Each structure stands twice: as C-alpha cells, then as structure tokens.
Amino acid sequence: MTDANYMQQRMAELQRNDAVQDIFSKIVSGKSGYKAPIVKKEIIIRCKSCMTQLEPFHKFCFECGTKAEKPAEQ
C-alpha cells in the first residue's frame, strides 16, 4: 500500500514537469504546443470516528483522539 501523501507529492512533481505536460497535452488534444489544463484533486483526510478534517501531518484526531488513517488512493 502506498502512502496517499507521497502519491500526491509525486503527482505534483510530475504536473510541474514541462515535458510531461507537453506529452499529456499532445495526447489529449492531438496538437503540438497545446497546454491542456491539469485538474489537481486535493486529498482530504477525515477522522473515521467524528469526521473532523485533519491535516496530513496529524497522527491522531485532535477532537476525539482516534488514530488518523490515510485514505486509500482516490
């Protein structure tokens, strides 16, 4: 199982890479030089017990104390 935060960071690195964006844009549009918009999906981590939104660095919920679990790949 891969850490969701690592995956999000890796995807952000790839999206900033001009070569990757050029290839993706050409595949999507069929045109060279076209810049396709890349939609970035924010990963929201919630406590499984009380549904409080947590930051990626939280190990426990600050409201109820339940151990924070990283979501599966979305």
C-alpha positions in Angstrom: 0.0 0.0 0.0 1.4 3.4 -1.0 1.1 6.5 1.3 -1.5 8.8 -0.2 0.5 11.9 0.7 3.6 10.5 -1.1 1.4 9.9 -4.2 0.0 13.4 -4.1 3.5 14.9 -3.8 4.8 12.7 -6.7 1.8 13.7 -8.9 2.5 17.4 -8.2 6.2 16.9 -9.2 5.1 15.3 -12.5 2.5 18.0 -13.2 5.2 20.7 -12.8 7.4 18.9 -15.3 7.1 20.6 -18.7 7.9 17.5 -20.7 5.2 15.5 -19.0 2.7 18.3 -19.5 3.6 18.6 -23.2 3.2 14.9 -23.8 -0.1 14.8 -21.9 -1.4 17.9 -23.8 -0.5 16.3 -27.2 -2.3 13.1 -26.3 -5.4 14.9 -25.1 -5.6 17.4 -28.0 -3.7 15.8 -30.8 -1.9 19.2 -31.3 1.7 20.0 -30.5 2.1 23.0 -28.2 -1.4 22.9 -26.8 -1.5 23.3 -23.0 -4.2 21.1 -21.5 -5.4 22.1 -18.1 -4.5 19.6 -15.4 -7.0 19.4 -12.6 -5.5 18.8 -9.2 -7.5 16.8 -6.8 -7.0 17.7 -3.1 -6.8 14.7 -0.7 -9.0 15.4 2.3 -8.3 13.3 5.4 -11.1 12.9 7.9 -11.3 11.2 11.2 -13.1 7.9 10.8 -14.9 8.4 14.1 -16.0 12.0 14.3 -15.4 13.1 10.6 -13.2 16.1 11.7 -11.0 17.3 8.8 -7.3 16.6 9.6 -4.1 17.8 8.2 -1.8 15.3 6.6 0.7 15.5 9.5 -1.8 14.7 12.2 -1.3 11.2 13.7 -4.4 11.4 15.9 -7.7 13.4 15.7 -7.4 16.5 17.8 -11.2 16.3 18.6 -11.7 12.7 19.7 -8.2 11.1 19.8 -8.8 8.4 17.3 -5.7 7.3 15.3 -5.7 9.1 11.9 -5.7 6.8 8.9 -4.5 7.9 5.5 -7.1 7.4 2.8 -6.7 4.8 0.1 -5.7 6.1 -3.4 -8.6 8.1 -4.8 
